[in-house]
Every structure is written in structure tokens, then in C-alpha cells.
Amino acid sequence: MTDTEEGTPTHGATRVRVVAASSCAAAVPTRPAAAHGAAIAAELGSRRGWASVGAVALGAFVVVMTETMPVGLLPQIADGLHVSLGLAGLMVLVPGFSAAVSAPLFFLRSGHFNRRSVILVLGLTVLVSNAVVAVAPNFALVLVARMLLGATIGAFWTVVSPVGPKLVGPAGGTRAITIIAAGISGGTVVGLPAGQFLGNLVGWRLTFATAAAATLLVVVAQTVLLPGIPPDRRTHLRDLVGVLTRRAARFGMAAGAVVFIGQFTAWTYITPFLIDRTHLSSGVVSLLFVIYGCGGIVGSLVAGSLFKRGVIGTFAGAATVVAALLIGLANSGTLPWLAGLLIVLWGLFWGIVNPGTLVWILDAAPETPEAASAVNVTNLQVALAAGSGLGAILVSSTTLQTVFLTAGFIVLASAVLAAMAARFVTLARRE
């Protein structure tokens, strides 16, 4: 229970006591009929808030679906546009740099915009990016469309990450964040296998056209479900700088950057790893991606409870497991059944690490959540791009086994860094 208010009685009115808990509010008057009506109104309000969180999670779903879909299509895109596999990997790298630049710029210029309108416009921008990729005659235009997507990603995560607590209240904030993070895993569930399945069925161009249509449906759903979400206040450069001056935030940024570099060094090239090294068919690979994503959804939903016990410790533990799994893949990836098991567990524990990077930095700067989110987006997108770039360099110069082995030790370094941070910083307590 977080708050209790007692209404002032008026002549002929019923005295009402309002009790607000973590996910619901109830009015308790002396008249049974009034109590019943107030309880129904509170329940509807709570349902509306969580439905809105679901709509935001849908937005996360479609953004991540679009961002990750090329991972399952890289060989086809490279062949179709007559470029090398390493060059095709720029479809993953370029959005990261674009998002890194757009996040702080959007934060500084978006102080007066209603967040509902922003989310809807950004959804339409994702639609445009998918449509352009579907018809692009050359790889240069594809990269322009992916750059547009990256700018959208930077703005989207800056706005969306702090929105959950606004929709359901601070007490439900962590749960709302993890539900939105589950949308990330959901996007992975659809993006990668859809790239594999639809790419084989209708080609990569029609796959992106289908993604554009799916994006339109999500925007329509958000139009119906999302309420108006006014911004907190005008945004200033000093808010961004203020996040960087906090030691807890700096530790969180460092640990988050390192873990993302390791994750995307490996993840960008998971498809050729499974096909070329593990010798799995494209159908089995698609199934593994689905299971990976489902594991990520479970991990994200479980993470909310784990974070209440300690964000930094949970992050460190989950990152350690991810590191062990990547090293295990590098050394035993030729065994199909073992590779499949390790990938499923990878999805589960990455589903804990990923929202951990966000909750860590939001708790490090709770007074300025959008500034913290913008800094986090820039930090992680640069790391994502660096990881994809490192993967491309390693793929071109070494072996896929080396890619995954390197990625595993990088992720392990992030776990060690987080364990060190736990000795020096304390985060704000979450409900």
C-alpha cells in the first residue's frame, strides 16, 4: 500500500476513504453501492493502464522485429544486392550509430510533445523504413532506410523506457518496464524466424513489405489503446550531463556497453554460425529463434521480481551465465542438440540482462528518467554497433568459433565489472 487519502465529507454525502496499492485503487465508502461503483471504476482504470503498457510493448515488439529481421536474412540480402556478407552486416551496424546520435538530440528537442503522438509518429516511421527496404534498387538506399530506422529507435527508446511508470504508477513501474522488455523478446521471436521463413517462402523484399503491414496494424492498435501522455517538463542539456556525473550511472553505462558489445558480436552472426558450423537446416534455425525469443520473454517477466532483490547483483549473475553459454557454443557448437539447448538458455538469461541495463540506469538517476533513458540509448546503441562491427571484422579474418569465444569473454568482463560496481554504488530502491 503506497498512499491513503480521506475525502472531505459534504452535507448528505458519503464519507469515502481511497486506498491506492501497487496495481489498483479502491474507494471504501460506508454505502455498499458506492463502494461497488468506485471499485469498478478503479478496476477499469487499472485495466486501462496495463492495456496501455501492452500497447507500448507492441511498439517495442515491432521496432525490435524490424531491427533484428535482417539477421535472419543476411545471406539472402547479400546475394540479392550483390554485396559481401560482411557488408550486408552494416544493416545491423548502421541503425546503432544513427540511434546513438538521435537519442540525446530528440531528448533535447522533444520537451513539449505529447508522448502518445510521438510514439504513433515513430511507428509510422518504422513503417516507412520497412517499405523503402522492400523496394530499394541498391544497397545504398537500404542503408539510408536503416539509418532512418536507427534515428527512430533512438527517439523511441528515449520516450518509451520511462513511460511504463507513468501509465500504471511508480509502484507498478518495474513490472511495466519488464513487460515492455518482453516486447523486445517478442520482436526477436517474430523477427528472426520470420526473416528465415518468409525469406525462403517469398523472398527478402516481400518479407520487409509484410513487416511494413504488421507495423501499420500495431500503430492502429496504439491509436486505440494509448491515452495522452504529457511530457514531464522542458528538457535541458544539464539533465544529460547530470546523469553522466553520477557514479552509479557511469558504472551502469560501462557494464551495459561491454555486455552489449559481447552480445552483438555473436548475435549478428548467429544464422551463419548455426547453418555453417552446426549444420542445421533453416527450418530448425527458425525454430531455435522462436524458442530463444520465448525464453527471453520468460526471462524479462521473471526479471521484475529479481530486480527487487538487487539490480546490480541480478545483472552480474545473469551476464555470467550468458558468458558461459557463448563460450560453450564456441566449443561445442558442432553438436546440434547441445547448441540448441545453449541457445534456449541464452535467450532466457539475456531476457534478464537486457532490461537490467535499463533499470540500472533509471535507478541511478530517478529524478530525470528520460535523460537517463536517452543516455542509455546512446551508450547501448554505440555498443551494439561496435559489437556488430567487431563481429564483421572477426568473421572476415578468423572463424565463427573465434567470434563466439571472443563474445563470451567480453560478456564475462561485463559481469566482473558489475560485481565490482556492487561494492561501490547503491541504487535507489524500487517498489
C-alpha positions, 0 to 999 in steps of 0.5 A, a space after each residue: 500500500 503506497 498512499 491513503 487519502 480521506 475525502 472531505 465529507 459534504 452535507 448528505 454525502 458519503 464519507 469515502 476513504 481511497 486506498 491506492 496499492 501497487 496495481 489498483 485503487 479502491 474507494 471504501 465508502 460506508 454505502 455498499 453501492 458506492 463502494 461497488 461503483 468506485 471499485 469498478 471504476 478503479 478496476 477499469 482504470 487499472 485495466 486501462 493502464 496495463 492495456 496501455 503498457 501492452 500497447 507500448 510493448 507492441 511498439 517495442 515488439 515491432 521496432 525490435 522485429 524490424 531491427 533484428 529481421 535482417 539477421 535472419 536474412 543476411 545471406 539472402 540480402 547479400 546475394 540479392 544486392 550483390 554485396 559481401 556478407 560482411 557488408 550486408 552486416 552494416 544493416 545491423 551496424 548502421 541503425 546503432 550509430 544513427 540511434 546513438 546520435 538521435 537519442 540525446 538530440 530528440 531528448 533535447 528537442 522533444 520537451 513539449 510533445 505529447 508522448 502518445 503522438 510521438 510514439 504513433 509518429 515513430 511507428 509510422 516511421 518504422 513503417 516507412 523504413 520497412 517499405 523503402 527496404 522492400 523496394 530499394 534498387 541498391 544497397 545504398 538506399 537500404 542503408 539510408 532506410 536503416 539509418 532512418 530506422 536507427 534515428 527512430 529507435 533512438 527517439 523511441 527508446 528515449 520516450 518509451 523506457 520511462 513511460 511504463 511508470 507513468 501509465 500504471 504508477 511508480 509502484 507498478 513501474 518495474 513490472 511495466 518496464 519488464 513487460 515492455 522488455 518482453 516486447 523486445 523478446 517478442 520482436 526477436 521471436 517474430 523477427 528472426 524466424 520470420 526473416 528465415 521463413 518468409 525469406 525462403 517462402 517469398 523472398 527478402 523484399 516481400 518479407 520487409 513489405 509484410 513487416 511494413 503491414 504488421 507495423 501499420 496494424 500495431 500503430 492502429 492498435 496504439 491509436 486505440 489503446 494509448 491515452 495522452 501522455 504529457 511530457 514531464 517538463 522542458 528538457 535541458 542539456 544539464 539533465 544529460 550531463 547530470 546523469 553522466 556525473 553520477 557514479 552509479 550511472 557511469 558504472 551502469 553505462 560501462 557494464 551495459 556497453 561491454 555486455 552489449 558489445 559481447 552480445 552483438 558480436 555473436 548475435 549478428 552472426 548467429 544464422 551463419 554460425 548455426 547453418 555453417 558450423 552446426 549444420 542445421 537446416 533453416 527450418 530448425 534455425 527458425 525454430 531455435 529463434 522462436 524458442 530463444 525469443 520465448 525464453 527471453 520473454 520468460 526471462 524479462 517477466 521473471 526479471 521484475 521480481 529479481 530486480 527487487 532483490 538487487 539490480 546490480 547483483 541480478 545483472 552480474 549473475 545473469 551476464 555470467 551465465 550468458 558468458 558461459 553459454 557463448 563460450 560453450 557454443 564456441 566449443 561445442 557448437 558442432 553438436 546440434 542438440 547441445 547448441 540448441 539447448 545453449 541457445 534456449 538458455 541464452 535467450 532466457 538469461 539475456 531476457 534478464 540482462 537486457 532490461 537490467 541495463 535499463 533499470 540500472 540506469 533509471 535507478 541511478 538517476 530517478 529524478 530525470 528518467 528520460 535523460 537517463 533513458 536517452 543516455 542509455 540509448 546512446 551508450 547501448 546503441 554505440 555498443 551494439 554497433 561496435 559489437 556488430 562491427 567487431 563481429 564483421 571484422 572477426 568473421 572476415 579474418 578468423 572463424 565463427 568459433 573465434 567470434 563466439 569465444 571472443 563474445 563470451 569473454 567480453 560478456 564475462 568482463 561485463 559481469 566482473 565489472 558489475 560485481 565490482 560496481 556492487 561494492 561501490 554504488 547503491 541504487 535507489 530502491 524500487 517498489 
